[in-house]
């Protein structure tokens, strides 16, 4: 069986819950924090850096709850930070692979929750190559089946493959569906598969990616606070 990423749950829940269109459009922005208090200032020590890997919690719908629940993690989406002449963007795969303005990416998160992870010193010189590799998939359709072929692609796969292509190294570990907390979502998975849950299927999850030994968490954004200066 061909390897597939955790975001099988995207597919599982997108079809089974009637949200198939989510993979073809930007997520809705998160609801703004209620007014009345000034948002605390972000830490002065954090600055955005080319090639940072950004992880976020998407708005809660069943598909997101499944992604986060099966990995016991708040992370349901991820992307690569890149500086363009127009400003910071995030290379990501929701719908076709695209570049989304950083502020738009931040505002789509649940409670504006996100974290930034930085590649280690050995991989820093390879960041331009990683960015170029990621861009080779621009416009590639979203992979609702979460197969690790190159015909379609999803968020964790984009980062995983771009790093592997540019450096020869892999970030995180592939995991079998059966090794994750899949049982609460059995019915939805089987609906998508039109058969038994593919427990031997391999996937790269946002959580596994964030736990790569080559990464260091450099920033964790508190909910409903001001963003670091863009």
C-alpha positions in Angstrom: 0.0 0.0 0.0 1.4 3.4 -0.9 2.4 5.6 2.1 0.0 8.4 3.1 0.2 11.2 5.6 -1.9 11.7 8.7 -3.9 14.2 6.9 -5.8 11.1 5.7 -8.0 12.5 8.5 -8.5 15.6 6.4 -9.8 13.3 3.7 -11.7 11.2 6.1 -13.5 14.1 7.6 -13.7 16.3 4.5 -15.8 13.7 2.7 -17.6 12.2 5.6 -18.5 15.4 7.2 -19.4 17.3 4.0 -16.4 19.7 4.1 -14.7 18.5 0.9 -14.5 22.2 -0.2 -12.2 23.1 2.6 -9.3 21.5 0.8 -10.0 23.8 -2.2 -10.1 27.1 -0.4 -8.5 29.1 2.3 -9.7 28.4 5.8 -12.0 31.1 7.2 -10.2 33.6 9.5 -10.5 32.9 13.1 -13.0 35.0 15.1 -11.3 38.1 16.4 -10.7 38.4 20.1 -13.4 40.3 22.0 -12.5 44.0 22.5 -12.1 45.6 25.9 -8.5 44.8 26.7 -5.3 45.7 24.9 -3.5 42.6 23.6 -0.3 41.9 25.4 2.9 42.8 23.5 4.8 39.8 22.0 8.3 39.0 23.2 10.8 41.4 21.9 13.4 38.7 21.3 11.6 36.9 18.5 12.1 37.9 14.8 10.8 36.1 11.7 13.5 34.2 9.8 13.5 32.8 6.3 12.8 29.0 6.4 11.1 29.0 9.8 8.5 26.2 9.9 5.2 27.5 11.2 2.6 25.3 12.9 -0.9 26.3 13.8 -4.3 25.2 15.2 -7.1 25.6 12.6 -10.6 26.5 13.6 -12.4 23.6 15.3 -14.5 21.5 13.0 -14.6 17.7 13.2 -11.8 17.2 10.7 -9.5 19.4 12.7 -10.5 17.7 16.0 -9.6 14.4 14.4 -6.2 15.5 13.2 -5.3 17.0 16.5 -7.0 14.2 18.5 -5.3 11.3 16.8 -1.9 12.8 17.4 -2.6 14.3 20.9 -1.3 17.6 19.5 -2.7 21.1 18.9 -1.1 21.3 15.4 -3.4 20.7 12.5 -1.6 22.7 9.8 1.9 23.8 8.9 3.9 25.8 6.3 7.3 27.3 5.4 8.1 31.0 6.0 9.5 32.8 2.9 10.4 36.4 2.3 9.3 37.9 -1.1 9.7 41.4 -2.5 6.1 41.9 -1.4 6.7 40.7 2.2 6.5 37.6 4.2 4.5 34.6 2.9 3.9 31.1 4.0 4.4 28.2 1.5 1.6 25.8 2.3 -0.8 23.2 0.9 -4.5 23.7 1.5 -6.1 23.6 -1.8 -3.4 24.0 -4.4 0.1 24.6 -3.1 0.4 28.3 -2.8 2.1 31.3 -1.1 -0.2 33.0 1.4 0.6 36.4 3.0 1.9 35.8 6.5 -0.7 37.9 8.2 -3.5 36.0 6.5 -2.0 32.7 7.5 -1.7 33.9 11.1 -5.3 35.1 11.2 -6.7 31.8 10.0 -5.5 30.1 13.2 -7.8 29.2 16.1 -7.4 31.9 18.7 -4.4 33.0 16.6 -2.4 30.1 18.1 0.8 29.1 16.3 4.5 28.2 16.9 7.7 28.8 15.0 10.4 26.1 14.7 13.9 26.8 13.3 16.2 24.5 11.4 19.5 23.8 13.1 22.8 25.4 12.1 23.8 22.6 9.8 20.7 23.0 7.7 20.5 26.8 7.7 22.7 27.1 4.5 20.3 24.8 2.8 17.2 26.9 3.3 17.3 28.6 -0.2 17.4 25.1 -1.6 14.5 23.9 0.6 12.4 27.0 -0.5 13.2 26.3 -4.2 12.2 22.6 -3.8 8.9 23.6 -2.1 8.1 25.9 -5.0 8.4 23.1 -7.5 5.0 22.0 -6.2 3.3 25.4 -6.5 -0.1 24.9 -8.0 -0.2 21.2 -7.3 -3.7 20.1 -6.2 -4.5 19.2 -2.6 -4.1 15.5 -1.8 -7.4 14.5 -0.2 -6.2 10.9 -0.3 -2.9 11.7 1.4 -0.8 9.6 -0.8 3.0 10.4 -0.8 3.2 10.5 -4.6 3.8 13.7 -6.4 0.5 14.1 -8.2 -1.1 15.9 -5.3 0.3 17.1 -2.0 -0.7 18.2 1.5 0.9 20.4 4.1 3.2 18.1 6.0 4.2 16.3 2.8 5.2 19.6 1.3 7.7 20.3 4.1 8.9 16.7 4.4 9.6 16.3 0.7 11.1 19.8 0.2 13.6 19.1 2.9 14.4 15.6 1.7 14.8 16.8 -1.9 17.1 19.7 -0.9 19.2 18.1 1.9 18.8 14.4 1.7 17.5 14.5 5.3 14.1 13.6 6.6 12.2 15.7 9.2 10.2 13.7 11.7 9.2 10.1 11.4 6.7 8.3 9.2 4.0 6.6 11.3 1.4 4.0 10.6 -2.2 5.0 11.0 -2.7 2.1 13.3 -0.1 3.5 15.7 -2.1 6.7 16.2 -5.2 7.4 18.2 -7.4 6.5 15.2 -10.2 4.5 16.9 -12.4 7.4 17.8 -12.5 8.2 14.1 -12.9 4.7 12.7 -16.4 5.3 11.2 -15.2 8.4 9.3 -12.0 6.7 8.1 -14.0 3.7 6.9 -16.5 6.0 5.1 -13.7 7.6 3.1 -11.9 4.3 2.4 -15.2 2.5 1.6 -13.7 -0.4 3.6 -11.6 -1.1 6.6 -9.3 1.5 8.0 -5.8 1.2 6.4 -3.9 0.7 9.6 -0.6 -0.1 7.8 -0.7 3.2 5.9 2.3 5.5 6.6 1.9 9.2 7.2 3.9 12.2 8.3 1.9 14.2 10.8 2.4 17.9 11.8 3.3 16.7 15.3 5.9 14.3 14.1 7.3 17.1 11.9 7.5 19.5 14.8 9.4 16.9 16.8 12.2 16.5 14.3 15.6 16.5 15.9 16.8 19.2 13.4 14.3 21.7 14.7 14.2 24.0 17.7 11.0 25.8 18.8 11.9 29.5 18.9 8.5 30.9 19.5 5.0 29.9 20.8 2.3 32.5 20.4 0.0 33.0 23.3 -3.7 32.9 22.3 -5.3 36.3 21.5 -2.2 38.4 21.8 -0.5 40.8 19.4 1.6 39.2 16.7 5.4 39.7 16.6 6.2 42.6 14.3 5.9 41.5 10.7 
